Amino acid sequence: MHWRGDAATRKILPGLLLLLPFVLGAAWIISLPPGHGPDEEAHVGYVKVLVEERSFPVLSFSSQVGSAEGHQPPLYYMIAALASPVLGLGWGLRWLSLLMGFGSVLAYYGIALRLFPGRRLEAASMAATAGLLPMFSYLSATVNNGAMVQLAVAVVLYLGVEPRRWRGARSWWMGGFVAAAVLSKLSGLFLIPYLLIAWMRLLTEKRLSLEEVIRLSGRLFLVLLLLTGWWFWRNWLLYGDPLGWQQQMASAMALVRRARITPEYLYAVAVELWRSFWAAFGPAARQTASPSVYILLAMTVAPGVAGLMAARWSSRYGRLAGALLGGGVVAFLGWPLAVPWFSAWSPLVSGFLAKLLLALAVAALLVPAVAKIRWQLPGAIRREIGLLGLAFFLLLVGVYRYNIDFPHPQGRFLMPCVAPIVYLLQLGWIALLGWNRRSIPLGGGLLLALAANVLSLIHYAH
């Protein structure tokens, strides 16, 4: 973004942008009726059990208070219990989630500063865009452990994996935040392979020695063992399973059945993750955006995907792959949701062939745009893109694995990587338009997120 205001304004504006997600989150807290967050009553019940009974709830899908979330690791609830004398044992705990969400936005700002060193306005705009997505504000305004895992993951991504960042006590702190993520939600386990793969990559690039990789890995697992081992040992004694996974599956068998892995099922999960990542409100995530919104989202996301692929792999094949992937976003994710009558219109156009033809048509439109990338990604940003993409991919794999045993595709499970998702798309747009026009994807993305947030709040509140 190109801002020509005075020095005082340039210093104040980034701070104001970073405060926007907190202000909108507070508006969501005030507007949401009690219990309208995802499984919010069960999360509040977990805290009540901790405070009143001085014990952790045991997992079961019964009427016992907090039992439905008994499989969840305890860190968020322990912090909430400590805050309960001030916030109470009810919906006042939402303010704790909002503070965690604000902490995540600050960490996103630090990540963005690594992409654009010294450019505080650009970094603040990117962080605020991630924090203003409707689902981010909604989850930050409800009682749920997702707020804590988002914060822990954001700090780990902020600390980064560069060797110069691993001197002294920093490596121990990294292990502590990974442990915090794991003790908040089991999805935080994706950070372990994320760090190991990142270190192996640095080893192959000769930026870390084998001795350093072994030392870093040893510290990580030692901290994990010391901080999380007691919880997994408790689950082993209680359920015969350190993760409590089998007990969760057994308790839920009356509600769901294990999914059969077919291409149709994998595609259905992708469409539902797409839908609910942007907007899916209410206790059962039934209230969604207008169907036409999803085609607009797809048409906005597709060029960003195409531009990122073309800029990251600047060969002819990389540009072609980017255009095809962008077309696939529109045809296979956005279109089925945007036009509900599409599948009933004709057996021919509702099939795979029709979606493929639509993907190819959109790709053909994107080819001229990616044929000449106007901003080549610097080497440092290329490395950061690889790390952000790796984090998102590993989390996505974990979400899919969860949906095999427990078919419940919810885009909110991807929210710990909201910053990587938003940043990758914005970088793709900048590559297409050029650095001098960066205000279009950065400022435009911020305004779109803000407008979507306000409209979602008004629509849902009424």
N, C-alpha and C positions, 0 to 999 in steps of 0.2 A: 504494500500500500504506500502511496506517495503523499505524505502529509506535509503541508507547507506552513503550518501554524507556528506560533512562537514556541520557545524552548519549554516554558512552563506548561503549555498545553500538551506538548509532545510527551512530557513526563507524566501528566495527570491522566491522559486519555487511556493508555494501556491499563492503568489501575481501574478505571471506570468500566472498561470492557470486561475485566476479570470479575468485577462485582456483579455484572448482569446475571450470570447464572444463579448466584445466591439470591438476588432479588426475586427472580422468577420462581426459584424453588420455594421461597417463603410464600409467594402468592399461591402456589400449588398446595402448600400445607394448609393455608387458611381456607382454601376452596374445597378441598377433598373431604367428603364425609368420613367419619371413623370407619375403619375396616375396609376401605375401598382400594387398598394396595394389594398386590399379589400375595395371597396367604398371610395377610397382615395380622389377622387375629391370632393365628397360630404362632407368629413370631413374637407378638406381645405376650402370649401365654408362656412361651419359653422363658422370657425374662421374669415373669411372675413366679414360675417354679423356682428359678435360681434365687430370687429374693426371699420368697416366703418359705420354701422348703430346704434351702441351702443344698440343693442337689441338682443334677442334670436330668432332664426328662428322658424317659426311655421310649424309643421309637415304637409307635403303633398307630394305626389309623382308627383310633377309638375316640370317644368323647372326652378322654382325659385331657386336661389343659396342657397345651404345648407338646403333646405326644406326636402330632403329625410332623413336627419339625425336629423330632428327637435325633434324627440322623445327622443334623447339621453340626459342624464343628463349633466350638463355644465362644470364640474370641469376641465377636460382635455382641453377643448376649451378655458376656461378662462385663464389657465396657458399659453396656446399657444398664446393667444392674448397678454398677458403681455410680452412674449418672442419675439413677432413679430418685434419690433424695431431692434432687433439683428439678428434674423433668417429670417426675411422677412415673407411675406404672401403666400409663395409658398412651394416648396418642401424642403426648408431649415428647415422647421419645423420637418422634419424627425429626425434631430439631437436631438430634445427634446425627441422624443420617444426612441431613443437609450440611452440617459442618464437615462430615467426611467427604461429601460430594464436592464441597468447596476446596477442600484439601487436594482432591483429585485434579480439579481445574488448575490449581497452582502448579502441580507436578506436570500437567500437560503443557503449561507455559514453559517450564524448564526444558521439556523435550523439544518444543518448537524452537527455543533459543539455540539448541544444538543444530537444527536445520538452517536457521538464519541467525548466526552469531551477531550480537549487537543490534539487531533489528527488533526492538521491543514491541513496536506497534504491530508488525506482522505476526510475531509470536503470540501476542495477546489476542489478536483477531482469530487465529487458528484455535487457540485454547478455548476462547469463548464460544466459538462455533460448536466445538465438541460438547461443551457444557450446556448449550442451549437446545440441543436436540430434545424433542418432547419426551422421549422415553427416559433420557438422562435426568431431566427435571422431575419427572413423575417418580422414578425410583429413588431419587434423592429426597423426596418429600414423603416417603412412606417408611414404616418400620420394617426393615429387611436387612439380612446380612450381606446382600449384594453391594451395599454402599461401602462396607469395610474391605471386601475383596477388590473392588475397584480402586480404592485408595492404595492398598498395598501393591497391586500390580502397577499402578501409575508410578509409584516411587521406584520400583525395581526398574521399569523402563527408563525412568529419568536418570537413575544412577548409571545405566548403560554398561557396556562390556568392554569399553576401550581400556587397554592395559594401564594407561596413565591414571585411570580412575580407580585403580585397584591397589593403591599403595596404602600402607598402614592399616588402620582399623576399618577402612571402607568395605573391605571384603567381608568382614564379620557383620557389618550393618546390612549388607546385601542379603546374607543368609538370614538375618533376623526378619527382614521384610518378606522374604520368600516364605519363611515360617508363618508370618502373620497372615499371608494370603491363604496358605494351606489350612490354618486354624480358623479361617473365616468361612471358607467354602471349598469343597473338594475340587472344584474347577481350578483353584489356584495351583494344583499339582502340575499344570502345564508349564509353569515357570521352571521346573527342574530340567526337563529336556530342552527347553529354550536356552537356558544358560549353558548346558553341556554342549549343545550343537554350536552355539556361538563361540565357545572356547575352542572347540575342535576346528572351527573355521579359522580362528586366529592362529591356531597351531599350524595349519596348512599354509597360511600366508606368512609364517615365520615371524609373527608379531608377538607370539607367546612361545615359550619353550615347553617341552613336555613336562619338565619339573614344575613349572609354574601352573600348568593345567592340573596336574595331580594335586598340588598344594591347594589351589582354589577349590577343586572338587571336594577334597577332604574337609576343608573348612565349611563348605556348604552343607555337606551331609552331617557333620558334627553338630552344627547349629540346629539343623532340622531335628536331629535325634534328641538333643537336649530340650528343645522348646515344644516339639510336637509329639515326641515318643510316648508321653504319658497318656495322651488322648487315644492314640491307636492301640496302646496296651489295654486301656479301659474297654474299648470296643471289642478287642479280642476276647477278653474275659467275659464280657456281657453277651456278645453275639457269635463268638467264634470266627470273627472276620474283622480285621483291623480297620477297614473302611466302613463297616456297617452296611455295606452294599447289599449283601445277600438278604439281610434282615429287611432292608427297605423294599427290595423286590418281593419278598414273601408277604410283607404287610400290605403291599399295593396290588397283589394279584387279583383281589376282588374288584379292583377298579380298572386295571389295565392288563393287557397281555403283551408278551414280548413280541416285538415287530418282526415280520418276515422281511429279510433284506432283499429287496427287489429294486430295479431301476426306478419303478414307479414310486416306491416308498421314499427313496433317496431324493427324488425330484420333489415330492410333496413336502418333505422336510425343508428343502431349500426354499420353496415358495413361502412356507409358513414362517421360517426364520426371517426372510426378507420382509414380510408383512409386519411381523411383530417387533422387529428391530426398530422400525420407524415410529410405529404408533399402535399400541394394543393395551387398552386401559381396563380397569375394573378388577375385582377379585379373581375372575376366571379369564382375564384378558380377552373378553368378548367384544368390547367396544373399540372399533377400529376407525381409521380415517375413511373418508369418502373413496370409493373405488377408483375414481379418476385421478386421485392423488398419486397412486402408485405408478401410473404410466408417466406422470410428470417427474417423479423421482427417478424412474428408470432412464428417462431421457436426459436427466441431469447427471446421473452417475455414469452412464455409458461413455460419454466423451472423456471423463476423468480416467476411467479404466483404460480406455484406448490410448490416451496420451501417456499415462504412466508406463504401460507396457512398451510403447514405441520409444520413449525416452530412456527407459532402463536397458532395453535391448534394441539398440539403434539400427540393427541390420534390417534388411528387407523383410526377413521372416518375422522378426520381432514386431515390426509395424503391422504386418498382416495379421499376426496373432492378436495384437491389441485391438484391431478393428473387429475381428471375429468375436473376441470376448465381449467387447462393447455391444455388438449386435445381440449376442446371447443374453446379456443382461435385460435388454428390452423385451426380447421375444419370449424367453423362458421364465423370467421372474416378474417383470412388470406387467406384461400384457394379460396373462391369465387372471390377475387380480383386478386389473383396471376395467376389463370388459367382461362381466360375469356371463353375459349371454353369448360370448364368443364360442364357448365349448358346445352350446346347444344349437348354434347357427347351422352348422352342416357337419356331417361326419368327416368330410374331407378336410375342411379348414381347422377343425378342432384337434387334428392329429399331430403327430410328431413332425410330419412332412411340412405342414403349414407353419409351425413354429420355426423349423429350420429355414424355410424360404424367407420368413420375416427376418430372422437373424442375419441371413446373407444380404437382404435388402438394406438393413440398417448398417451392416458392415461396409457395404458399397458406398453409402453416404459418408461414412467415417474415414474411408481410405484417403480422400484428398486432404482431410484435416491432419492426418498423421504422416502424410507423405513428406512434409517438411516441418520437423520439430523446431520450434522457434526458441527454445531454451534448453540447452544441453545440461543435464544434471551434473553438478560438480562431483568429484570422486567421494568427498565426505558425505554428501547427501545420498549417493548411491549406496554406501555402506549402511547408512541409517535406514534407507528404504528396505534393504534386505533384512535388517533386524526387526523393523516394524511388521513387515510382511510375514516373517517367521513366527512372531508372537501371535498374529491373527490366525495363521494357518493352524498352528498347534491347538489353539483354543477351539477353533472350528472342528478339528478332528475330535477333540474331547466331547464337544456338544453332540456330534453325530454318534459317538460311542455311547453316550448316555441315552440317546433316543432309540438305541437298539433294544436295551433292556426296559426302558421306561419311556414309551412313546409320548413325548410331551414337548414338541418343538416350540421353544419360546426364544424370540430374538433377544430378550433381556439377558440371556445367558452369555451373549456376546458383548455385553456392555463393558466388561473390563478392558476390551480393546477398542473402545469407541474412538479414542484419539488416533491410534494407528489407522483405523478405517478412514476417518475424516481427513487426516493429513495426507494419506496416499492419494485420495481423490483430488484434493486441492493441488498437490504437486503435479498430478497429471494434467489438470486444467492449465496450470502455469506453463507447463511444457508446450501445450498446444498454442497458447495465446502469446507467450513471450514474457520475459521478466518485466518489461516496462508496462505491461498490462496486468500485472499481478493483482491490482486492486479489484479486478472483476471477479475472479474466483474467491479472493480473500474477503473483500467487503461484501460481494454478492452472496457468498455462502453464509456469512454472518447474518445478513438481513433476512435471508430465506429461513435460517434456523430460528431466528427471533420471531418472524411472522408465524411460522408453523407452531412454535411454542405457545404464543399468545392465542392463536385460533384454536389450538387443541384445548387449552385451558378454558376458554370461553365455552367451547362446545361441550366439553366433558362436565364442567361445573353446572351446566344447565340441562 
